[in-house]
Amino acid sequence: MNTYWANRYTESGDSGALVIHHQNKMPLGIHIAVLYETKSVFIPLDQILTALDLNVECVIGKDEIMD
């Protein structure tokens, strides 16, 4: 999976790329191309985890997936 800085302009071919914050390197979401247009969308990571019915809790800088 490709990773891109959060302030980077996404381009064709970037679909599926993990977008990370440019300063703290934390994952922010996924870039998805829209097939019927020349546009793309950004899906925040919290929405992805909610759709998968997962909760993430950050404890002293360590990410843990909680059921």
Summary of the structure (lengths in Angstrom):
residues: 67
radius of gyration: 13.3
end to end distance: 25.1
largest distance: 42.7
contacts: 135
relative contact order: 0.17
helix: 10%
strand: 42%
